[in-house]
Amino acid sequence: MGNYDAMFCELLKGHGLRFRTYAVVDGVFPDGADDCDGWIITGSKHGAYEPHDWIPPLEQLIRDVYADGRPMVGICFGHQIIAQALGGTVEKYAKGWAVGRQNYLIDGQPIALNAWHQDQVTKLPPGATVIGQNAFCENAALLYDNRILTVQPHPEHTAEFVGRLAESRGRGLVPNDLLDAAIAQLDRPTQHQSVADRMAAFLKRGA
């Protein structure tokens, strides 16, 4: 289906960023918060609350980066694990899934982005400010003291990717009506590039 590190390299190309990947699910971690100038925690098939051996050291890395003050961006799972590491709560949302193109207000501006999640941040950690939401996801984008920026939806998910994801992994997992609605909107535009530009600026301390 594609690797998230490659998807973010594509999303953020043209901003002069250089990337290094740490496969934390395989136990590959940096030596410390100062290994990189900025950090991205991507999506994952795993839940932030699941009892994996790599979750606690990832949470510690997040706390170390936050304390160090280097910029960090989190997307979907990244959005969730950052909130959990800093004292928030992540749960499987009782109202189900958000898949495909969703409309949000981010900093008061209407933004459409692709989403694919059932888990949500249901309790904010100290220091987190809500900057994006919709009726289904109240904590869809968070800012932490201008040091961490996180979003629940996936700006890196293209329409083609969402279509393939819906057909290859969605059937039998996500209700068919939600998948059909997502597929029906694949030709509608999203504002993924404006969000990508903000992320790049944030990582470069331009936010």
RODO-2510 file (C-alpha; in nm, 4 decimals, decimal comma):
residues 207
     n   res          X          Y          Z
     1     m     0,0000     0,0000     0,0000
     2     g     0,2922     0,2357     0,0505
     3     n     0,5228     0,3410     0,3312
     4     y     0,4489     0,6478     0,5365
     5     d     0,8077     0,7718     0,5274
     6     a     0,7969     0,7833     0,1466
     7     m     0,4528     0,9446     0,1503
     8     f     0,5760     1,2278     0,3722
     9     c     0,8864     1,2785     0,1629
    10     e     0,6524     1,3273    -0,1327
    11     l     0,4079     1,5481     0,0596
    12     l     0,6801     1,7792     0,1926
    13     k     0,9078     1,7882    -0,1102
    14     g     1,0237     2,1291    -0,2251
    15     h     1,0663     2,2644     0,1283
    16     g     1,4353     2,1855     0,1640
    17     l     1,3844     1,9198     0,4295
    18     r     1,6023     1,6114     0,4627
    19     f     1,4611     1,2975     0,6198
    20     r     1,5839     1,0111     0,8343
    21     t     1,3502     0,7226     0,9205
    22     y     1,3317     0,5325     1,2483
    23     a     1,1184     0,2153     1,2360
    24     v     1,0136     0,2269     1,6011
    25     v     0,7787    -0,0706     1,5583
    26     d     1,0935    -0,2740     1,4904
    27     g     1,2702    -0,1282     1,7929
    28     v     1,4761     0,1239     1,5931
    29     f     1,4995     0,4462     1,7942
    30     p     1,7191     0,7561     1,7812
    31     d     1,9845     0,8063     2,0452
    32     g     1,7982     1,1093     2,1760
    33     a     1,5848     1,4142     2,1041
    34     d     1,8803     1,5957     1,9478
    35     d     1,9361     1,3369     1,6752
    36     c     1,7223     1,5477     1,4393
    37     d     1,6295     1,9145     1,4137
    38     g     1,2587     1,8291     1,3935
    39     w     1,0382     1,5236     1,4207
    40     i     0,7399     1,3655     1,2432
    41     i     0,5386     1,0802     1,3933
    42     t     0,3267     0,9253     1,1212
    43     g     0,0176     0,7109     1,1095
    44     s     0,0199     0,3438     1,2049
    45     k    -0,2069     0,0403     1,1964
    46     h    -0,1520     0,0108     1,5724
    47     g    -0,3446     0,1825     1,8501
    48     a    -0,1647     0,4162     2,0884
    49     y    -0,3164     0,2282     2,3839
    50     e    -0,2066    -0,1186     2,2661
    51     p     0,0509    -0,3009     2,4859
    52     h     0,3456    -0,3057     2,2453
    53     d     0,7022    -0,3004     2,3759
    54     w     0,7884    -0,0001     2,1596
    55     i     0,5076     0,2238     2,2899
    56     p     0,6707     0,3284     2,6231
    57     p     1,0062     0,4272     2,4677
    58     l     0,8234     0,6180     2,1943
    59     e     0,6251     0,8057     2,4586
    60     q     0,9493     0,8874     2,6396
    61     l     1,1034     1,0159     2,3179
    62     i     0,7997     1,2409     2,2689
    63     r     0,8373     1,3810     2,6202
    64     d     1,2088     1,4333     2,5641
    65     v     1,1513     1,6184     2,2367
    66     y     0,8818     1,8328     2,3974
    67     a     1,1132     1,9213     2,6853
    68     d     1,3991     1,9915     2,4442
    69     g     1,1824     2,2262     2,2403
    70     r     1,2532     2,0876     1,8952
    71     p     0,9507     2,1019     1,6628
    72     m     0,7409     1,7890     1,6281
    73     v     0,4496     1,7091     1,3964
    74     g     0,2104     1,4188     1,4507
    75     i    -0,0446     1,2705     1,2098
    76     c    -0,3270     1,0294     1,3021
    77     f    -0,1463     0,7733     1,5224
    78     g     0,1191     1,0407     1,5758
    79     h    -0,1500     1,2862     1,6849
    80     q    -0,2837     1,0270     1,9272
    81     i     0,0411     0,8919     2,0763
    82     i     0,1711     1,2447     2,1379
    83     a    -0,1460     1,3317     2,3278
    84     q    -0,1253     1,0101     2,5278
    85     a     0,2451     1,0563     2,6066
    86     l     0,1773     1,4043     2,7419
    87     g    -0,1127     1,3032     2,9663
    88     g    -0,4171     1,2808     2,7396
    89     t    -0,6478     0,9903     2,6646
    90     v    -0,6918     0,7985     2,3379
    91     e    -0,9862     0,5637     2,2878
    92     k    -1,1718     0,3725     2,0211
    93     y    -1,4496     0,6180     1,9430
    94     a    -1,7977     0,4877     2,0203
    95     k    -1,9489     0,6536     1,7107
    96     g    -1,7217     0,4619     1,4757
    97     w    -1,5078     0,5534     1,1782
    98     a    -1,4152     0,8574     0,9753
    99     v    -1,2906     0,7590     0,6284
   100     g    -1,2233     0,9587     0,3164
   101     r    -1,2770     1,3298     0,2632
   102     q    -1,3841     1,5126     0,5795
   103     n    -1,4506     1,8821     0,6412
   104     y    -1,2819     2,0581     0,9338
   105     l    -1,2407     2,4058     1,0734
   106     i    -0,8715     2,4634     1,1396
   107     d    -0,7841     2,8027     1,2847
   108     g    -1,1316     2,9094     1,1796
   109     q    -1,0775     2,8194     0,8143
   110     p    -1,2663     2,5427     0,6307
   111     i    -1,0237     2,2651     0,5389
   112     a    -1,1037     1,9336     0,3681
   113     l    -0,8656     1,6441     0,4314
   114     n    -0,8735     1,2685     0,3944
   115     a    -0,9132     1,0691     0,7146
   116     w    -0,8929     0,7047     0,8145
   117     h    -0,9451     0,6416     1,1837
   118     q    -1,1642     0,5014     1,4562
   119     d    -0,9447     0,6000     1,7516
   120     q    -0,9594     0,9568     1,8781
   121     v    -0,8051     1,1811     2,1408
   122     t    -1,0934     1,2009     2,3875
   123     k    -0,9181     1,3884     2,6703
   124     l    -0,6693     1,6661     2,6084
   125     p    -0,3310     1,6630     2,7783
   126     p    -0,2092     1,9697     2,9687
   127     g    -0,0690     2,2337     2,7350
   128     a    -0,2708     2,1272     2,4302
   129     t    -0,4883     2,3821     2,2490
   130     v    -0,7549     2,2706     2,0023
   131     i    -0,7028     2,4475     1,6686
   132     g    -0,9080     2,2143     1,4484
   133     q    -1,2299     2,0172     1,4809
   134     n    -1,5562     1,9038     1,3287
   135     a    -1,8752     1,7561     1,4718
   136     f    -1,7373     1,4019     1,4625
   137     c    -1,3863     1,4758     1,5908
   138     e    -1,3682     1,7542     1,8481
   139     n    -0,9904     1,7334     1,8897
   140     a    -0,8872     1,7040     1,5256
   141     a    -0,5852     1,9374     1,5382
   142     l    -0,3803     2,0367     1,8407
   143     l    -0,1030     2,2837     1,9129
   144     y     0,1281     2,2509     2,2119
   145     d     0,2975     2,5793     2,3031
   146     n     0,4046     2,6241     1,9410
   147     r     0,6414     2,3288     1,9898
   148     i     0,4184     2,0434     1,8670
   149     l     0,1551     2,0486     1,5914
   150     t    -0,0697     1,7455     1,5387
   151     v    -0,3642     1,6562     1,3161
   152     q    -0,5974     1,3583     1,3200
   153     p    -0,6628     1,3388     0,9411
   154     h    -0,4045     1,2401     0,6791
   155     p    -0,2796     1,5185     0,4486
   156     e    -0,0435     1,2607     0,2932
   157     h    -0,3324     1,0379     0,1771
   158     t    -0,4035     1,0997    -0,1900
   159     a    -0,7392     1,0191    -0,3487
   160     e    -0,5793     0,7212    -0,5241
   161     f    -0,4434     0,5900    -0,1938
   162     v    -0,7799     0,6266    -0,0190
   163     g    -0,9499     0,4377    -0,3011
   164     r    -0,7037     0,1503    -0,2818
   165     l    -0,7203     0,1466     0,0977
   166     a    -1,0998     0,1337     0,0937
   167     e    -1,1117    -0,1649    -0,1401
   168     s    -0,8116    -0,3624    -0,0119
   169     r    -0,8421    -0,3129     0,3636
   170     g    -1,1709    -0,1430     0,4321
   171     r    -1,4238    -0,4067     0,3304
   172     g    -1,5246    -0,6128     0,6307
   173     l    -1,3648    -0,3639     0,8713
   174     v    -1,5335    -0,0326     0,7977
   175     p    -1,9097    -0,0126     0,7289
   176     n    -1,9755    -0,0302     0,3558
   177     d    -2,1832     0,2869     0,3506
   178     l    -1,8868     0,4871     0,4814
   179     l    -1,6537     0,3277     0,2282
   180     d    -1,8962     0,3897    -0,0574
   181     a    -1,9343     0,7540     0,0481
   182     a    -1,5559     0,7948     0,0621
   183     i    -1,5127     0,6418    -0,2838
   184     a    -1,7855     0,8672    -0,4247
   185     q    -1,5884     1,1757    -0,3126
   186     l    -1,2475     1,0756    -0,4464
   187     d    -1,2654     1,3348    -0,7236
   188     r    -1,3320     1,6232    -0,4833
   189     p    -1,0334     1,8411    -0,3876
   190     t    -0,8683     1,8585    -0,0475
   191     q    -0,6504     2,1284     0,1041
   192     h    -0,3701     1,8854     0,1821
   193     q    -0,1019     2,1079     0,0315
   194     s    -0,1812     2,4055     0,2527
   195     v    -0,1601     2,1785     0,5576
   196     a     0,1651     2,0305     0,4272
   197     d     0,3073     2,3804     0,3814
   198     r     0,2166     2,4673     0,7379
   199     m     0,3781     2,1484     0,8665
   200     a     0,6968     2,2205     0,6740
   201     a     0,7078     2,5761     0,8049
   202     f     0,6481     2,4497     1,1559
   203     l     0,9335     2,2017     1,1270
   204     k     1,1572     2,4801     0,9992
   205     r     1,0489     2,7052     1,2884
   206     g     0,8491     2,9236     1,0535
   207     a     0,5078     2,8648     1,2124
***
